[in-house]
Amino acid sequence: MKIIYEPGVSEITWKTLKQHEAEKAFQSWNDEKPSASCSGEYQSIREDLVKIFNDVLENLGLEEQGSWNKQTYKVDMEFGLQLYDYLNSSSDFTLRTASSNDFWRYLSIKVIPDIVYIRSGLKSDYFYRTTRRIWLRKIWWYVHLSWQGDLETTRDTLWNNSTDEIVQLVERSGPNGYRVKLTRELMKMYGSLDDTQKTRSNSMFRSIMKLNTVKVRSIEPELHPKGEEAYARELFEYFQQKQLQSETS
């Protein structure tokens, strides 16, 4: 789905909101469901995103105010995919924009605060306070770090994951930022595993991300003799071997 601009508008300047401005707006809601405060092309963007979100809920058979139970991850994944596709359809949306916390604060506080509220309630971390927990930012980056070339392939890769995988992937950027090529290889391999290998009980993905955090301090994945794909494969083989030894001991 493409961004729908007002007639005659060929480009958009993405607005931002500083943390203290976001906090002031958040506090003004007085524990009530927030409403949007935007106009012009942002009103069009809001209408598009609200429709996308409602379509996601409908396709998943969920009610806006109902209990989502274990479907919360599916909402995050599906809306994340659509948000990624939607924003990236604009030539004015860049990685620099996506890296701006103030951009995500504006979108969360001014444009679709009601959607963030439906997903997370009035929790400041998900709106503006904690960088890696701003919900819209988190689900966009989850998709970006997992991207497999198109929506359908990426959806298939992410389908059987959980909110824990989102946290582990997005909140472990490392001192030098994200290694996007590596994370995409990791997600591709993780997505190909049998579901029984991906349960929360064995916490395989969490363990892999922790091991990677340690290893990159001394080994640069892209300098691996056989490339980042081989580096990623070795991480998985290490834990698969550990699991096998545990099962046979």
C-alpha positions in Angstrom: 0.0 0.0 0.0 1.4 3.4 -1.0 1.3 6.6 1.0 -1.5 8.8 -0.3 -0.5 12.4 -0.5 -2.8 15.3 -0.8 -3.3 16.5 -4.5 -0.3 18.5 -5.6 2.0 17.3 -2.8 5.1 15.6 -4.4 7.2 15.2 -1.2 6.8 15.3 2.5 9.0 16.7 5.3 8.8 14.2 8.1 7.9 15.9 11.4 9.6 15.1 14.7 8.8 15.5 18.4 11.4 15.9 21.1 11.2 13.8 24.2 10.1 16.6 26.5 7.4 17.6 24.0 6.2 14.0 23.8 6.1 13.8 27.6 4.0 17.0 27.9 1.5 15.7 25.3 1.4 12.2 27.0 0.7 13.7 30.4 -2.1 15.9 29.0 -4.1 12.7 28.2 -4.8 12.3 31.9 -5.0 8.5 31.7 -7.7 8.6 29.0 -7.6 7.1 25.5 -5.6 9.6 23.4 -6.7 11.1 20.1 -4.7 12.3 17.1 -3.5 15.8 16.6 -2.4 16.1 13.0 -3.5 17.8 9.8 -2.7 18.1 6.1 -0.8 15.2 4.6 -0.4 13.7 8.1 -4.2 13.3 8.3 -4.1 11.3 5.1 -1.2 9.2 6.5 -3.3 8.7 9.7 -6.3 7.5 7.7 -4.2 5.1 5.8 -2.5 3.6 8.9 -5.8 3.3 10.8 -7.3 1.4 7.8 -4.2 -0.8 7.6 -4.4 -1.6 11.4 -8.1 -2.4 11.2 -7.5 -4.6 8.2 -4.8 -6.5 10.2 -7.2 -7.1 13.1 -10.0 -8.2 10.7 -7.7 -10.6 8.9 -6.6 -12.1 12.2 -10.2 -12.3 13.4 -9.5 -10.0 16.3 -11.6 -7.3 17.9 -10.1 -3.9 18.7 -11.0 -4.1 22.4 -10.9 -7.8 22.8 -8.4 -10.1 24.3 -5.7 -11.0 21.8 -4.1 -13.6 24.0 -1.3 -15.3 22.0 -2.2 -13.3 18.9 -0.4 -10.2 20.1 2.7 -11.2 18.2 0.8 -11.7 15.0 -0.6 -8.1 15.3 3.0 -6.8 15.8 4.3 -8.8 12.9 1.5 -8.1 10.4 1.2 -4.4 11.3 5.0 -4.1 11.3 5.1 -5.6 7.7 2.5 -3.2 6.5 4.0 -0.2 8.2 7.4 -1.1 6.7 5.9 -1.4 3.2 3.8 1.8 3.6 6.6 4.1 4.9 9.2 2.7 2.5 6.9 3.4 -0.4 7.8 7.1 0.0 11.1 8.1 -1.6 11.5 10.7 1.2 11.6 7.9 3.9 15.2 6.9 4.5 17.2 4.9 7.1 18.1 8.3 8.6 14.4 8.9 9.2 13.9 5.4 10.6 16.8 6.0 13.0 15.3 9.2 14.4 13.5 8.6 17.7 11.9 12.0 17.4 10.2 10.8 14.1 8.7 7.8 15.8 7.7 9.9 18.8 5.7 12.2 16.5 4.0 9.3 14.7 3.2 7.7 18.0 2.0 10.8 19.9 0.5 13.0 17.1 -0.6 10.7 14.3 -1.8 7.3 15.6 -1.7 7.4 19.4 -5.0 5.5 19.5 -3.4 2.6 17.7 -0.4 2.5 20.1 -2.9 2.7 23.0 -4.9 -0.2 21.6 -1.8 -2.3 21.4 0.0 -1.3 24.6 -2.2 0.9 26.8 -0.9 4.1 28.3 2.6 3.0 28.8 5.1 5.8 28.2 7.9 3.5 27.1 5.9 2.4 24.1 5.0 5.9 23.0 8.2 7.9 23.6 10.3 7.3 26.7 12.5 4.3 26.0 14.1 4.3 22.6 14.1 0.5 21.8 10.6 0.1 23.2 8.8 2.7 21.2 6.3 0.3 19.6 6.2 1.7 16.1 10.0 2.0 15.9 10.4 -1.5 17.3 8.2 -3.3 14.8 9.5 -1.3 11.8 13.1 -2.3 12.8 12.1 -5.9 13.4 10.9 -6.2 9.8 13.9 -4.3 8.5 16.4 -6.5 10.3 14.6 -9.6 9.1 13.9 -8.5 5.6 14.1 -11.3 3.0 13.5 -9.3 -0.2 9.7 -9.2 -0.3 6.7 -9.1 2.1 5.6 -12.7 1.6 9.0 -14.3 2.1 9.6 -12.1 5.1 6.2 -13.0 6.5 6.9 -16.7 6.1 10.3 -16.3 7.8 8.7 -14.5 10.8 5.4 -16.3 11.1 6.1 -18.7 13.9 8.1 -16.3 16.1 7.0 -14.6 19.3 7.3 -11.2 20.9 10.5 -12.5 22.6 12.3 -12.7 19.2 11.3 -9.0 18.5 12.9 -8.0 21.8 16.0 -10.0 21.3 16.6 -8.8 17.8 15.8 -5.1 18.1 17.2 -4.5 21.6 20.7 -6.0 20.8 22.1 -3.4 18.4 25.7 -3.6 19.8 28.2 -0.8 20.2 28.5 -0.2 16.4 24.8 -0.4 15.6 22.9 -3.1 13.7 24.7 -5.5 11.4 21.7 -5.7 9.0 23.1 -8.3 6.6 24.0 -10.6 9.5 20.6 -10.2 11.3 18.8 -11.1 8.0 20.9 -14.2 7.7 20.2 -15.1 11.3 16.4 -14.6 10.9 16.5 -16.6 7.6 18.1 -19.5 9.4 15.9 -19.2 12.5 12.8 -19.1 10.3 13.8 -22.4 8.6 14.0 -24.3 11.9 11.4 -26.8 13.0 8.9 -25.3 15.4 10.0 -27.6 18.2 13.4 -26.0 18.1 12.0 -22.5 18.5 10.1 -22.9 21.8 10.5 -20.4 24.6 11.6 -23.3 26.9 14.9 -23.7 25.1 15.3 -20.0 24.4 17.5 -20.8 21.4 17.3 -17.5 19.6 18.0 -15.6 22.8 21.1 -17.7 23.4 22.2 -17.2 19.8 21.9 -13.4 20.1 23.8 -13.5 23.4 26.6 -15.6 21.9 26.8 -13.2 18.9 27.0 -10.2 21.2 30.1 -11.8 22.8 31.7 -13.0 19.6 31.5 -9.7 17.7 33.7 -8.1 20.3 36.6 -10.1 18.8 35.4 -11.3 15.4 33.9 -9.1 12.7 31.2 -11.3 11.0 31.7 -9.8 7.6 35.4 -10.7 7.8 34.7 -14.3 8.4 36.7 -16.4 5.8 33.5 -17.8 4.4 31.3 -14.7 4.9 28.5 -13.7 7.2 26.2 -16.6 6.1 28.8 -19.1 7.3 29.3 -17.1 10.6 25.6 -17.2 11.2 25.4 -20.9 10.4 28.2 -21.7 12.9 26.2 -20.0 15.7 23.2 -22.2 15.0 25.2 -25.3 14.6 26.8 -24.7 18.0 23.5 -24.6 19.8 22.0 -27.4 17.7 24.9 -29.6 18.8 24.4 -28.6 22.4 20.7 -29.5 22.2 21.6 -32.9 20.7 24.1 -33.6 23.4 21.5 -32.6 26.0 18.9 -34.9 24.6 21.3 -37.9 24.4 22.9 -37.5 27.8 
